[in-house]
């Protein structure tokens, strides 16, 4: 859901109550920006890896540089 190339894919899977709470706090916009960033990275031909734990959340590797 985070890596979809279609905007709003993640939000569609959230219950209405959760969407409302995230909208009120402004966190929904942050989640959407994160999703858009990852999508842009993938579109540029980079490999994206995410981590559930640890100090690194997201890692991208550009094959063109490698």
PDB file of N, CA, C and O in Angstrom:
ATOM      1  N   UNK A   1       0.815  -1.189   0.000  1.00  0.00           N
ATOM      2  CA  UNK A   1       0.000   0.000   0.000  1.00  0.00           C
ATOM      3  C   UNK A   1       0.861   1.256   0.000  1.00  0.00           C
ATOM      4  O   UNK A   1       0.535   2.228  -0.681  1.00  0.00           O
ATOM      5  N   UNK A   2       1.955   1.247   0.756  1.00  0.00           N
ATOM      6  CA  UNK A   2       2.817   2.428   0.810  1.00  0.00           C
ATOM      7  C   UNK A   2       3.482   2.698  -0.529  1.00  0.00           C
ATOM      8  O   UNK A   2       3.753   3.848  -0.873  1.00  0.00           O
ATOM      9  N   UNK A   3       3.744   1.638  -1.286  1.00  0.00           N
ATOM     10  CA  UNK A   3       4.541   1.769  -2.497  1.00  0.00           C
ATOM     11  C   UNK A   3       3.706   1.846  -3.766  1.00  0.00           C
ATOM     12  O   UNK A   3       4.258   1.763  -4.864  1.00  0.00           O
ATOM     13  N   UNK A   4       2.423   2.000  -3.651  1.00  0.00           N
ATOM     14  CA  UNK A   4       1.560   2.057  -4.825  1.00  0.00           C
ATOM     15  C   UNK A   4       1.840   3.316  -5.638  1.00  0.00           C
ATOM     16  O   UNK A   4       2.151   4.372  -5.087  1.00  0.00           O
ATOM     17  N   UNK A   5       1.725   3.187  -6.938  1.00  0.00           N
ATOM     18  CA  UNK A   5       1.907   4.332  -7.823  1.00  0.00           C
ATOM     19  C   UNK A   5       0.620   5.133  -7.962  1.00  0.00           C
ATOM     20  O   UNK A   5       0.607   6.191  -8.592  1.00  0.00           O
ATOM     21  N   UNK A   6      -0.452   4.636  -7.381  1.00  0.00           N
ATOM     22  CA  UNK A   6      -1.734   5.318  -7.414  1.00  0.00           C
ATOM     23  C   UNK A   6      -1.948   6.061  -6.097  1.00  0.00           C
ATOM     24  O   UNK A   6      -1.997   5.437  -5.038  1.00  0.00           O
ATOM     25  N   UNK A   7      -2.077   7.392  -6.152  1.00  0.00           N
ATOM     26  CA  UNK A   7      -2.288   8.162  -4.923  1.00  0.00           C
ATOM     27  C   UNK A   7      -3.537   7.709  -4.175  1.00  0.00           C
ATOM     28  O   UNK A   7      -4.554   7.399  -4.795  1.00  0.00           O
ATOM     29  N   UNK A   8      -3.467   7.671  -2.864  1.00  0.00           N
ATOM     30  CA  UNK A   8      -4.615   7.343  -2.035  1.00  0.00           C
ATOM     31  C   UNK A   8      -4.837   5.870  -1.776  1.00  0.00           C
ATOM     32  O   UNK A   8      -5.792   5.513  -1.086  1.00  0.00           O
ATOM     33  N   UNK A   9      -3.996   5.004  -2.300  1.00  0.00           N
ATOM     34  CA  UNK A   9      -4.184   3.564  -2.107  1.00  0.00           C
ATOM     35  C   UNK A   9      -4.133   3.189  -0.633  1.00  0.00           C
ATOM     36  O   UNK A   9      -4.958   2.408  -0.160  1.00  0.00           O
ATOM     37  N   UNK A  10      -3.177   3.736   0.085  1.00  0.00           N
ATOM     38  CA  UNK A  10      -3.049   3.428   1.511  1.00  0.00           C
ATOM     39  C   UNK A  10      -4.283   3.871   2.282  1.00  0.00           C
ATOM     40  O   UNK A  10      -4.809   3.124   3.106  1.00  0.00           O
ATOM     41  N   UNK A  11      -4.740   5.079   2.015  1.00  0.00           N
ATOM     42  CA  UNK A  11      -5.859   5.659   2.748  1.00  0.00           C
ATOM     43  C   UNK A  11      -7.138   4.841   2.560  1.00  0.00           C
ATOM     44  O   UNK A  11      -7.942   4.732   3.486  1.00  0.00           O
ATOM     45  N   UNK A  12      -7.332   4.274   1.385  1.00  0.00           N
ATOM     46  CA  UNK A  12      -8.539   3.486   1.119  1.00  0.00           C
ATOM     47  C   UNK A  12      -8.663   2.292   2.048  1.00  0.00           C
ATOM     48  O   UNK A  12      -9.772   1.814   2.287  1.00  0.00           O
ATOM     49  N   UNK A  13      -7.564   1.807   2.570  1.00  0.00           N
ATOM     50  CA  UNK A  13      -7.579   0.616   3.424  1.00  0.00           C
ATOM     51  C   UNK A  13      -7.790   0.942   4.902  1.00  0.00           C
ATOM     52  O   UNK A  13      -7.922   0.033   5.722  1.00  0.00           O
ATOM     53  N   UNK A  14      -7.823   2.201   5.239  1.00  0.00           N
ATOM     54  CA  UNK A  14      -8.008   2.600   6.638  1.00  0.00           C
ATOM     55  C   UNK A  14      -9.490   2.727   6.971  1.00  0.00           C
ATOM     56  O   UNK A  14     -10.274   3.182   6.138  1.00  0.00           O
ATOM     57  N   UNK A  15      -9.877   2.330   8.173  1.00  0.00           N
ATOM     58  CA  UNK A  15     -11.261   2.556   8.605  1.00  0.00           C
ATOM     59  C   UNK A  15     -11.552   4.064   8.654  1.00  0.00           C
ATOM     60  O   UNK A  15     -10.648   4.867   8.883  1.00  0.00           O
ATOM     61  N   UNK A  16     -12.790   4.430   8.441  1.00  0.00           N
ATOM     62  CA  UNK A  16     -13.187   5.843   8.422  1.00  0.00           C
ATOM     63  C   UNK A  16     -12.772   6.567   9.700  1.00  0.00           C
ATOM     64  O   UNK A  16     -12.319   7.711   9.654  1.00  0.00           O
ATOM     65  N   UNK A  17     -12.927   5.907  10.819  1.00  0.00           N
ATOM     66  CA  UNK A  17     -12.565   6.514  12.110  1.00  0.00           C
ATOM     67  C   UNK A  17     -11.069   6.836  12.166  1.00  0.00           C
ATOM     68  O   UNK A  17     -10.670   7.881  12.679  1.00  0.00           O
ATOM     69  N   UNK A  18     -10.254   5.934  11.636  1.00  0.00           N
ATOM     70  CA  UNK A  18      -8.799   6.143  11.623  1.00  0.00           C
ATOM     71  C   UNK A  18      -8.440   7.278  10.681  1.00  0.00           C
ATOM     72  O   UNK A  18      -7.615   8.127  11.018  1.00  0.00           O
ATOM     73  N   UNK A  19      -9.053   7.303   9.500  1.00  0.00           N
ATOM     74  CA  UNK A  19      -8.799   8.391   8.541  1.00  0.00           C
ATOM     75  C   UNK A  19      -9.130   9.738   9.164  1.00  0.00           C
ATOM     76  O   UNK A  19      -8.365  10.694   9.039  1.00  0.00           O
ATOM     77  N   UNK A  20     -10.267   9.807   9.830  1.00  0.00           N
ATOM     78  CA  UNK A  20     -10.699  11.055  10.458  1.00  0.00           C
ATOM     79  C   UNK A  20      -9.699  11.501  11.521  1.00  0.00           C
ATOM     80  O   UNK A  20      -9.328  12.673  11.579  1.00  0.00           O
ATOM     81  N   UNK A  21      -9.269  10.568  12.355  1.00  0.00           N
ATOM     82  CA  UNK A  21      -8.301  10.907  13.411  1.00  0.00           C
ATOM     83  C   UNK A  21      -6.973  11.379  12.811  1.00  0.00           C
ATOM     84  O   UNK A  21      -6.386  12.348  13.291  1.00  0.00           O
ATOM     85  N   UNK A  22      -6.502  10.699  11.765  1.00  0.00           N
ATOM     86  CA  UNK A  22      -5.246  11.090  11.124  1.00  0.00           C
ATOM     87  C   UNK A  22      -5.362  12.449  10.437  1.00  0.00           C
ATOM     88  O   UNK A  22      -4.418  13.238  10.452  1.00  0.00           O
ATOM     89  N   UNK A  23      -6.518  12.717   9.838  1.00  0.00           N
ATOM     90  CA  UNK A  23      -6.736  14.019   9.205  1.00  0.00           C
ATOM     91  C   UNK A  23      -6.719  15.140  10.231  1.00  0.00           C
ATOM     92  O   UNK A  23      -6.148  16.202   9.980  1.00  0.00           O
ATOM     93  N   UNK A  24      -7.338  14.914  11.383  1.00  0.00           N
ATOM     94  CA  UNK A  24      -7.396  15.942  12.428  1.00  0.00           C
ATOM     95  C   UNK A  24      -6.017  16.292  12.965  1.00  0.00           C
ATOM     96  O   UNK A  24      -5.763  17.445  13.314  1.00  0.00           O
ATOM     97  N   UNK A  25      -5.128  15.315  13.036  1.00  0.00           N
ATOM     98  CA  UNK A  25      -3.789  15.566  13.588  1.00  0.00           C
ATOM     99  C   UNK A  25      -2.784  16.004  12.522  1.00  0.00           C
ATOM    100  O   UNK A  25      -1.691  16.466  12.848  1.00  0.00           O
ATOM    101  N   UNK A  26      -3.155  15.858  11.252  1.00  0.00           N
ATOM    102  CA  UNK A  26      -2.231  16.194  10.170  1.00  0.00           C
ATOM    103  C   UNK A  26      -1.323  15.042   9.772  1.00  0.00           C
ATOM    104  O   UNK A  26      -0.521  15.168   8.847  1.00  0.00           O
ATOM    105  N   UNK A  27      -1.447  13.925  10.468  1.00  0.00           N
ATOM    106  CA  UNK A  27      -0.588  12.767  10.196  1.00  0.00           C
ATOM    107  C   UNK A  27      -0.913  12.109   8.863  1.00  0.00           C
ATOM    108  O   UNK A  27      -0.040  11.491   8.254  1.00  0.00           O
ATOM    109  N   UNK A  28      -2.145  12.230   8.403  1.00  0.00           N
ATOM    110  CA  UNK A  28      -2.527  11.620   7.132  1.00  0.00           C
ATOM    111  C   UNK A  28      -1.731  12.229   5.984  1.00  0.00           C
ATOM    112  O   UNK A  28      -1.280  11.511   5.092  1.00  0.00           O
ATOM    113  N   UNK A  29      -1.558  13.525   6.003  1.00  0.00           N
ATOM    114  CA  UNK A  29      -0.781  14.195   4.961  1.00  0.00           C
ATOM    115  C   UNK A  29       0.671  13.714   4.984  1.00  0.00           C
ATOM    116  O   UNK A  29       1.275  13.522   3.929  1.00  0.00           O
ATOM    117  N   UNK A  30       1.223  13.523   6.156  1.00  0.00           N
ATOM    118  CA  UNK A  30       2.597  13.025   6.280  1.00  0.00           C
ATOM    119  C   UNK A  30       2.717  11.621   5.703  1.00  0.00           C
ATOM    120  O   UNK A  30       3.681  11.328   4.995  1.00  0.00           O
ATOM    121  N   UNK A  31       1.765  10.755   5.991  1.00  0.00           N
ATOM    122  CA  UNK A  31       1.774   9.398   5.447  1.00  0.00           C
ATOM    123  C   UNK A  31       1.685   9.420   3.919  1.00  0.00           C
ATOM    124  O   UNK A  31       2.361   8.648   3.239  1.00  0.00           O
ATOM    125  N   UNK A  32       0.853  10.302   3.394  1.00  0.00           N
ATOM    126  CA  UNK A  32       0.702  10.395   1.945  1.00  0.00           C
ATOM    127  C   UNK A  32       1.989  10.923   1.295  1.00  0.00           C
ATOM    128  O   UNK A  32       2.356  10.482   0.206  1.00  0.00           O
ATOM    129  N   UNK A  33       2.669  11.856   1.952  1.00  0.00           N
ATOM    130  CA  UNK A  33       3.928  12.373   1.430  1.00  0.00           C
ATOM    131  C   UNK A  33       4.996  11.282   1.425  1.00  0.00           C
ATOM    132  O   UNK A  33       5.784  11.190   0.483  1.00  0.00           O
ATOM    133  N   UNK A  34       5.028  10.469   2.453  1.00  0.00           N
ATOM    134  CA  UNK A  34       5.971   9.357   2.531  1.00  0.00           C
ATOM    135  C   UNK A  34       5.719   8.378   1.384  1.00  0.00           C
ATOM    136  O   UNK A  34       6.654   7.937   0.716  1.00  0.00           O
ATOM    137  N   UNK A  35       4.467   8.049   1.167  1.00  0.00           N
ATOM    138  CA  UNK A  35       4.098   7.135   0.092  1.00  0.00           C
ATOM    139  C   UNK A  35       4.494   7.705  -1.268  1.00  0.00           C
ATOM    140  O   UNK A  35       4.990   6.973  -2.125  1.00  0.00           O
ATOM    141  N   UNK A  36       4.282   8.984  -1.468  1.00  0.00           N
ATOM    142  CA  UNK A  36       4.645   9.631  -2.734  1.00  0.00           C
ATOM    143  C   UNK A  36       6.157   9.626  -2.931  1.00  0.00           C
ATOM    144  O   UNK A  36       6.633   9.396  -4.042  1.00  0.00           O
ATOM    145  N   UNK A  37       6.905   9.874  -1.882  1.00  0.00           N
ATOM    146  CA  UNK A  37       8.366   9.866  -1.956  1.00  0.00           C
ATOM    147  C   UNK A  37       8.883   8.493  -2.381  1.00  0.00           C
ATOM    148  O   UNK A  37       9.735   8.396  -3.264  1.00  0.00           O
ATOM    149  N   UNK A  38       8.378   7.451  -1.765  1.00  0.00           N
ATOM    150  CA  UNK A  38       8.808   6.088  -2.097  1.00  0.00           C
ATOM    151  C   UNK A  38       8.457   5.768  -3.542  1.00  0.00           C
ATOM    152  O   UNK A  38       9.250   5.150  -4.251  1.00  0.00           O
ATOM    153  N   UNK A  39       7.291   6.178  -3.976  1.00  0.00           N
ATOM    154  CA  UNK A  39       6.873   5.940  -5.358  1.00  0.00           C
ATOM    155  C   UNK A  39       7.818   6.636  -6.338  1.00  0.00           C
ATOM    156  O   UNK A  39       8.179   6.058  -7.363  1.00  0.00           O
ATOM    157  N   UNK A  40       8.215   7.854  -6.036  1.00  0.00           N
ATOM    158  CA  UNK A  40       9.147   8.592  -6.896  1.00  0.00           C
ATOM    159  C   UNK A  40      10.509   7.916  -6.948  1.00  0.00           C
ATOM    160  O   UNK A  40      11.133   7.849  -8.007  1.00  0.00           O
ATOM    161  N   UNK A  41      10.962   7.425  -5.831  1.00  0.00           N
ATOM    162  CA  UNK A  41      12.260   6.726  -5.781  1.00  0.00           C
ATOM    163  C   UNK A  41      12.210   5.494  -6.672  1.00  0.00           C
ATOM    164  O   UNK A  41      13.139   5.244  -7.442  1.00  0.00           O
ATOM    165  N   UNK A  42      11.136   4.726  -6.573  1.00  0.00           N
ATOM    166  CA  UNK A  42      11.007   3.515  -7.377  1.00  0.00           C
ATOM    167  C   UNK A  42      10.896   3.847  -8.862  1.00  0.00           C
ATOM    168  O   UNK A  42      11.446   3.127  -9.696  1.00  0.00           O
ATOM    169  N   UNK A  43      10.201   4.912  -9.200  1.00  0.00           N
ATOM    170  CA  UNK A  43      10.037   5.325 -10.588  1.00  0.00           C
ATOM    171  C   UNK A  43      11.380   5.686 -11.216  1.00  0.00           C
ATOM    172  O   UNK A  43      11.566   5.526 -12.422  1.00  0.00           O
ATOM    173  N   UNK A  44      12.298   6.163 -10.419  1.00  0.00           N
ATOM    174  CA  UNK A  44      13.618   6.557 -10.919  1.00  0.00           C
ATOM    175  C   UNK A  44      14.558   5.359 -11.061  1.00  0.00           C
ATOM    176  O   UNK A  44      15.739   5.528 -11.366  1.00  0.00           O
ATOM    177  N   UNK A  45      14.039   4.153 -10.842  1.00  0.00           N
ATOM    178  CA  UNK A  45      14.832   2.947 -11.036  1.00  0.00           C
ATOM    179  C   UNK A  45      15.659   2.535  -9.834  1.00  0.00           C
ATOM    180  O   UNK A  45      16.586   1.736  -9.968  1.00  0.00           O
ATOM    181  N   UNK A  46      15.349   3.056  -8.685  1.00  0.00           N
ATOM    182  CA  UNK A  46      16.080   2.694  -7.480  1.00  0.00           C
ATOM    183  C   UNK A  46      15.368   1.551  -6.766  1.00  0.00           C
ATOM    184  O   UNK A  46      14.147   1.415  -6.842  1.00  0.00           O
ATOM    185  N   UNK A  47      16.149   0.740  -6.078  1.00  0.00           N
ATOM    186  CA  UNK A  47      15.606  -0.334  -5.269  1.00  0.00           C
ATOM    187  C   UNK A  47      15.349   0.218  -3.870  1.00  0.00           C
ATOM    188  O   UNK A  47      16.225   0.839  -3.268  1.00  0.00           O
ATOM    189  N   UNK A  48      14.159  -0.010  -3.367  1.00  0.00           N
ATOM    190  CA  UNK A  48      13.777   0.502  -2.059  1.00  0.00           C
ATOM    191  C   UNK A  48      13.601  -0.667  -1.099  1.00  0.00           C
ATOM    192  O   UNK A  48      12.985  -1.679  -1.434  1.00  0.00           O
ATOM    193  N   UNK A  49      14.153  -0.509   0.093  1.00  0.00           N
ATOM    194  CA  UNK A  49      14.013  -1.537   1.125  1.00  0.00           C
ATOM    195  C   UNK A  49      13.581  -0.840   2.415  1.00  0.00           C
ATOM    196  O   UNK A  49      14.148   0.186   2.791  1.00  0.00           O
ATOM    197  N   UNK A  50      12.585  -1.394   3.083  1.00  0.00           N
ATOM    198  CA  UNK A  50      12.133  -0.841   4.358  1.00  0.00           C
ATOM    199  C   UNK A  50      12.443  -1.834   5.470  1.00  0.00           C
ATOM    200  O   UNK A  50      12.611  -3.029   5.227  1.00  0.00           O
ATOM    201  N   UNK A  51      12.515  -1.315   6.698  1.00  0.00           N
ATOM    202  CA  UNK A  51      12.878  -2.126   7.856  1.00  0.00           C
ATOM    203  C   UNK A  51      11.857  -1.923   8.963  1.00  0.00           C
ATOM    204  O   UNK A  51      11.465  -0.794   9.255  1.00  0.00           O
ATOM    205  N   UNK A  52      11.429  -3.016   9.575  1.00  0.00           N
ATOM    206  CA  UNK A  52      10.437  -2.951  10.651  1.00  0.00           C
ATOM    207  C   UNK A  52      11.031  -2.459  11.961  1.00  0.00           C
ATOM    208  O   UNK A  52      10.339  -1.828  12.760  1.00  0.00           O
ATOM    209  N   UNK A  53      12.312  -2.744  12.189  1.00  0.00           N
ATOM    210  CA  UNK A  53      12.953  -2.352  13.440  1.00  0.00           C
ATOM    211  C   UNK A  53      14.322  -1.755  13.145  1.00  0.00           C
ATOM    212  O   UNK A  53      14.842  -1.873  12.035  1.00  0.00           O
ATOM    213  N   UNK A  54      14.887  -1.121  14.142  1.00  0.00           N
ATOM    214  CA  UNK A  54      16.230  -0.561  14.006  1.00  0.00           C
ATOM    215  C   UNK A  54      16.204   0.924  13.689  1.00  0.00           C
ATOM    216  O   UNK A  54      15.141   1.543  13.624  1.00  0.00           O
ATOM    217  N   UNK A  55      17.379   1.480  13.494  1.00  0.00           N
ATOM    218  CA  UNK A  55      17.502   2.921  13.303  1.00  0.00           C
ATOM    219  C   UNK A  55      17.273   3.366  11.860  1.00  0.00           C
ATOM    220  O   UNK A  55      17.144   4.562  11.598  1.00  0.00           O
ATOM    221  N   UNK A  56      17.221   2.421  10.924  1.00  0.00           N
ATOM    222  CA  UNK A  56      17.000   2.762   9.518  1.00  0.00           C
ATOM    223  C   UNK A  56      15.571   2.389   9.144  1.00  0.00           C
ATOM    224  O   UNK A  56      15.163   1.241   9.318  1.00  0.00           O
ATOM    225  N   UNK A  57      14.810   3.351   8.633  1.00  0.00           N
ATOM    226  CA  UNK A  57      13.435   3.114   8.220  1.00  0.00           C
ATOM    227  C   UNK A  57      13.363   2.719   6.750  1.00  0.00           C
ATOM    228  O   UNK A  57      12.604   1.828   6.367  1.00  0.00           O
ATOM    229  N   UNK A  58      14.177   3.408   5.925  1.00  0.00           N
ATOM    230  CA  UNK A  58      14.113   3.238   4.485  1.00  0.00           C
ATOM    231  C   UNK A  58      15.509   3.325   3.899  1.00  0.00           C
ATOM    232  O   UNK A  58      16.307   4.174   4.296  1.00  0.00           O
ATOM    233  N   UNK A  59      15.799   2.452   2.961  1.00  0.00           N
ATOM    234  CA  UNK A  59      17.083   2.462   2.273  1.00  0.00           C
ATOM    235  C   UNK A  59      16.814   2.351   0.779  1.00  0.00           C
ATOM    236  O   UNK A  59      15.982   1.546   0.361  1.00  0.00           O
ATOM    237  N   UNK A  60      17.509   3.153  -0.038  1.00  0.00           N
ATOM    238  CA  UNK A  60      17.355   3.095  -1.488  1.00  0.00           C
ATOM    239  C   UNK A  60      18.713   2.896  -2.128  1.00  0.00           C
ATOM    240  O   UNK A  60      19.709   3.477  -1.697  1.00  0.00           O
ATOM    241  N   UNK A  61      18.745   2.062  -3.169  1.00  0.00           N
ATOM    242  CA  UNK A  61      19.988   1.778  -3.884  1.00  0.00           C
ATOM    243  C   UNK A  61      19.776   2.119  -5.352  1.00  0.00           C
ATOM    244  O   UNK A  61      18.856   1.599  -5.984  1.00  0.00           O
ATOM    245  N   UNK A  62      20.614   2.985  -5.894  1.00  0.00           N
ATOM    246  CA  UNK A  62      20.499   3.408  -7.284  1.00  0.00           C
ATOM    247  C   UNK A  62      21.422   2.536  -8.141  1.00  0.00           C
ATOM    248  O   UNK A  62      22.644   2.634  -8.030  1.00  0.00           O
ATOM    249  N   UNK A  63      20.852   1.699  -8.980  1.00  0.00           N
ATOM    250  CA  UNK A  63      21.624   0.775  -9.829  1.00  0.00           C
ATOM    251  C   UNK A  63      22.504   1.525 -10.827  1.00  0.00           C
ATOM    252  O   UNK A  63      23.531   1.003 -11.261  1.00  0.00           O
ATOM    253  N   UNK A  64      22.112   2.743 -11.192  1.00  0.00           N
ATOM    254  CA  UNK A  64      22.900   3.517 -12.149  1.00  0.00           C
ATOM    255  C   UNK A  64      24.248   3.952 -11.579  1.00  0.00           C
ATOM    256  O   UNK A  64      25.218   4.125 -12.317  1.00  0.00           O
ATOM    257  N   UNK A  65      24.297   4.126 -10.273  1.00  0.00           N
ATOM    258  CA  UNK A  65      25.532   4.569  -9.615  1.00  0.00           C
ATOM    259  C   UNK A  65      26.394   3.375  -9.255  1.00  0.00           C
ATOM    260  O   UNK A  65      27.619   3.441  -9.349  1.00  0.00           O
ATOM    261  N   UNK A  66      25.760   2.279  -8.841  1.00  0.00           N
ATOM    262  CA  UNK A  66      26.376   1.110  -8.276  1.00  0.00           C
ATOM    263  C   UNK A  66      27.473   0.494  -8.995  1.00  0.00           C
ATOM    264  O   UNK A  66      28.023  -0.509  -8.539  1.00  0.00           O
TER     265      UNK A  66
END
